Amino acid sequence: MRSAGVAIWLFGGWGSDARLGHVSRDHGDVEFWVEREHARRSREVLVEAGAVALETQPPEESCEFTWDDVPFSTAYFDRQPDGRITLKGALSDLELPANAFSDKPGTLDGLAVPTMSTAGMLAMKEQFPTLHNGRPWRDKDRQDIATLRTLLG
């Protein structure tokens, strides 16, 4: 993605672990944020590299993939001129802080990984049950929230 000029940010359980600096639990998938203006290019790059794009999500919101039987997805956001982050579709009522997508990487096994900010991931997790398409927290969500709050101090 970097060589194609497409910025990505890891989030979800792997994002929390990248902010923590080590793997804390098993994960079922991998999730990345991509600016909507790069959605088409990110899909092309991933497919060219060997991922299989699935037609399971509204294309203005996200794209799900598999790669060697590993499920992952890209979700899309827009940066507004005033610094706000906006989303379309199922997560349109999610409010993310302006610093949700920073340049500060996380780390996994000593490898720097572009990762959503701790504040951004915490905002997502905390709001999820109240969103119009949200759901109650699961045990792993509660664990991620505790981890992210600890990281924020």
N, C-alpha and C positions, 0 to 999 in steps of 0.2 A: 504494500500500500504506500509505503514511504516513497519508493522509487517511482510510483505513479502520481505522486503529489496529492495523495488522499490521506488526510489525518483521520485517525480512529482513536477511540477511547474505550478501553475495557471497562465493563461495569458488571453488576450482579455479584454472584458469589465469588467468581474469579477476581473481579475488581476489588472486592473487600480483602481478599487474600493478598492481592498485589499491594494494597495499602498497608496491610499488616506485615508483609515481607516474607510470608511463608504460607504453604497450603495448610488450611485448618480443617478441611473436611472434603468429602467427595462432592463432585459437581456433575450435574446431568447435562449441562450445555455450556457454551461460551457465548457471551453477549458483548457487542461493540456498538458504540454510538458513532454515527457519521453525519456530517453536515449534509442536509438534504440536497444542496447543490452538487454534491459528489456522489449521490446515491447510484446513479446509472454507472458511473465510472467504477465505483467500488464493486458493484456486481460483476462488471466485465472483468476486472482484475482478478477477482476471486475465482470466477469460472475458468478463466485462462490458466490459472494456477492449479486447477484440479478440483475445485469445489463444485458440487451440484446444487444449483439454485432450485428451490421448491416454490411452487406457485400456491402457497398457503396463506399469505398475508396480503392485505391491501398494499399495493406498491408505493403509495405515498407515505406509508407508515414505517414499513420494515421489509426485510427479506430474510427468510430462513434458508439455511444451507445444510448440507452434510458433506463431510470430507473424511474419507476412510471410516465411515460409520459414526463419526463424531458430529452431533448436531451443534450448530451455532447460528447466530443471527446478527444482522445489522439493523439498528433502529435509527430513524432520521429525526434531526432537529433543525431549527432555523435560529440564527442569531439576528435579532432585531437591531436597528440603528441605535436604539437607546440602551442596548446591552442585555435586554431580556432574552431569554431562551424560550422558544415556543415549539409546540408539538402539534401534530394533526391527528385526527381520528381517536382511537381508543384511549390515548393518554393526553388528549388535548387540555384537560383540566389539571394536569400535573404542573406544578410551579417549581422551576429549578433556579438556583441562585446563579447570578451572572458569572461566578467563578467555577461553575460546574465542569468546564472543559479547559483545564489549565495545561501548561507545558510540563509540569512536574510529573515525571513518570513514577509508577510503582515499581516494585521488584518481585520477581518470582525466581527462586533458585539462583539469585545473584544477577539475573538478567533484567535490565531496565525495560519496562513495558508501559506504553502509553495508556494511562488509566484516568478515568473520571475522578474528579476531586472527592475527597472524603465527605465534604459538605454536600456535594451534589448527590452522592449515593445515599447519604443519610436522609436528605430531603425526599428522595424517591421512596425509600423504605418506609419512612414515617407517614407519608401521605397515602400510601397504597390502599389501605382499607377504606379510606374516605373518597376515593375516586369513583366516578360513575361506572367505570369498568374494573374497579378494584376487587380485592377479595381479602378475607381476614388474614392476619399474619400467620405464617406457619412457624414451627419451632426454629427452622433455619433462618427465617427472617428476624425473629427475636434475637437470635445469636448474632446475626450480622449487625443489627441495630446496636446491640451492646458493644460489639467490637468497634464500630464506627464512632460511637459516642466516646469510647475510651481514647481512640486515636485523636479525636478533636480536643480532648482534655477537658 
